Amino acid sequence: MRLDLQVAELNADSAFFAWASEDEKKLILSCRKFRVVMTYALDSRKLSEKDLIHQLDKQGQHQVVVARLIANIRLHPDFDRLGLDRHHVYGLCQKGPDLPLTLDFPAFAPVHIQ
């Protein structure tokens, strides 16, 4: 595994929405689509999270600060049980058209995320 990527959409109907602060809830609701992303790069010299964020940003997925939500996600008992303690967790806000995401790294087949 070179890069582990987990993506989950979060909206007001999700139980996890309650874990966000009031300001974060307003931010989340202002997005056409809001995603929580967890990433881990085995060797950032080969595949880096910076490259991933750059690709996502070019596709209208903007990284946003949701510190309370992330802190609460990290407190979930499954976070440690699943070995996610080395993962970076952040929010992505999409305001533009609802298009699938495409991740394309050299030597790997492109990945499409709905």
TORBABA-441113 format. One line per 3 residues: number of its first residue (from 1); their letters; for each residue y, x, z of C-alpha. Coordinates in Angstrom, 2 decimals. Layout:
NUM	A	Y X Z | ...
This chain:
1	MRL	0.00 0.00 0.00 | 3.33 1.45 -1.04 | 5.60 -1.48 -0.17
4	DLQ	4.77 -4.52 1.90 | 6.95 -7.51 1.13 | 6.79 -10.92 2.77
7	VAE	9.15 -13.69 1.74 | 9.55 -17.15 3.27 | 12.06 -19.83 2.42
10	LNA	13.93 -21.27 5.39 | 15.78 -24.58 5.40 | 16.98 -27.13 7.94
13	DSA	13.55 -28.83 8.00 | 11.84 -25.67 9.25 | 11.08 -25.29 12.97
16	FFA	12.37 -21.71 12.66 | 15.82 -23.05 11.73 | 16.38 -23.82 15.43
19	WAS	16.08 -20.09 16.15 | 19.36 -19.35 14.33 | 22.76 -19.40 16.02
22	EDE	25.20 -22.16 15.06 | 27.12 -19.80 12.78 | 23.88 -18.63 11.17
25	KKL	22.84 -22.24 10.59 | 26.10 -22.87 8.73 | 25.49 -19.75 6.65
28	ILS	21.91 -20.77 5.88 | 22.99 -24.26 4.86 | 25.70 -22.82 2.57
31	CRK	22.98 -21.15 0.47 | 21.22 -22.91 -2.38 | 18.11 -21.11 -1.15
34	FRV	17.76 -18.98 1.98 | 14.86 -16.61 2.44 | 13.66 -14.50 5.35
37	VMT	12.31 -11.21 4.06 | 10.15 -8.65 5.85 | 9.62 -5.28 4.21
40	YAL	7.90 -2.03 5.00 | 7.95 1.02 2.72 | 5.19 3.56 3.30
43	DSR	7.20 6.34 1.65 | 10.80 5.46 0.83 | 11.02 8.45 -1.52
46	KLS	8.61 6.64 -3.88 | 9.37 2.95 -3.39 | 12.34 2.17 -1.22
49	EKD	13.73 -0.92 0.37 | 17.10 0.15 -1.03 | 15.70 -0.21 -4.56
52	LIH	14.24 -3.59 -3.63 | 17.56 -4.84 -2.22 | 19.37 -3.58 -5.33
55	QLD	16.98 -5.52 -7.61 | 17.34 -8.67 -5.52 | 21.13 -8.36 -5.42
58	KQG	21.28 -8.11 -9.23 | 19.40 -11.44 -9.30 | 21.89 -13.22 -7.03
61	QHQ	19.98 -12.69 -3.77 | 22.52 -11.34 -1.30 | 21.50 -9.77 1.98
64	VVV	23.17 -11.52 4.92 | 23.38 -10.81 8.64 | 21.44 -13.30 10.77
67	ARL	20.95 -11.22 13.93 | 19.96 -14.05 16.29 | 17.39 -15.46 13.86
70	IAN	15.89 -12.01 13.29 | 15.78 -11.23 17.02 | 13.92 -14.49 17.64
73	IRL	11.48 -13.84 14.79 | 10.72 -10.44 16.32 | 9.96 -12.18 19.65
76	HPD	7.26 -14.37 18.08 | 3.84 -13.34 19.49 | 2.36 -13.02 16.00
79	FDR	4.98 -10.45 15.02 | 3.33 -7.74 17.12 | -0.18 -9.10 16.66
82	LGL	0.18 -8.75 12.89 | 1.59 -5.23 13.19 | 5.02 -6.12 11.83
85	DRH	6.98 -4.04 14.35 | 7.84 -1.39 11.70 | 9.02 -3.97 9.16
88	HVY	12.68 -4.56 8.44 | 13.66 -8.22 8.64 | 16.69 -9.70 6.95
91	GLC	18.06 -12.81 5.31 | 18.73 -13.39 1.63 | 21.21 -15.99 0.46
94	QKG	21.04 -17.36 -3.07 | 24.08 -19.35 -4.15 | 23.52 -19.39 -7.90
97	PDL	20.91 -21.11 -10.07 | 17.39 -21.48 -8.74 | 15.46 -18.88 -10.74
100	PLT	12.25 -17.03 -9.88 | 12.71 -13.50 -8.56 | 11.29 -10.62 -10.54
103	LDF	10.53 -7.27 -8.92 | 9.85 -4.44 -11.30 | 8.98 -0.94 -10.10
106	PAF	7.80 1.93 -12.33 | 3.99 2.26 -12.59 | 3.46 -1.26 -11.19
109	APV	3.14 -4.62 -12.90 | 6.21 -6.86 -12.41 | 5.93 -9.40 -9.61
112	HIQ	7.42 -12.89 -9.88 | 8.35 -14.85 -6.74 | 9.25 -18.54 -6.85
